[in-house]
Amino acid sequence: MTQIKVLFIEQMVNGTANLRSVLQEESDLVIVGTVVAPNCAGELVGQIPADVVVTNVTWPLQGKLDTLNGLLKKEAGTRIVVLSEDGSPEGMFLLLCAGAHGVLLAKTAQHKIAEAIRAVYGGGTYMSGDAAGIMIPHYLEQREVQRNADPLDRLSSRERQVLTLVINGEPISEIA
């Protein structure tokens, strides 16, 4: 059986103690370390070989994004699971865009952390059901807003100018 090496990055000592105790019962998951210095996490990840990094850093969003970027630059093959403290759809979306492979709400992570680690280790992306329950309605709402928006609003001024000339029947040579 393949063992998945897991590294925790946290902002305070024992911030993920419950999660680590849950993972100790999983025979295929091995905790290789806990880093309590998120500022230098990118530097330390290379020194502690891990397949999956789990982070619950409770910084403002920009701090999380900076941490993710540092981790991804240092260890491109390392998969990252982020525990979202606030559960905002915008924040979770930005974390995924920044390179997180999995997102869970911190308050329910204990029940899904092993599943998330296995999923991202296997090359997939993971979002817990409660996180998806926040993200999907937000996405659908945004899609509806875009659908109802005037498509002309998305055109640049030059594109509008060309469209107007075409509608008015101007010759291609004039439009160009």
Order of alpha helices (4+ residues) and beta strands (2+ residues): beta-alpha-beta-alpha-beta-alpha-beta-alpha-beta-alpha-beta-alpha-alpha-alpha
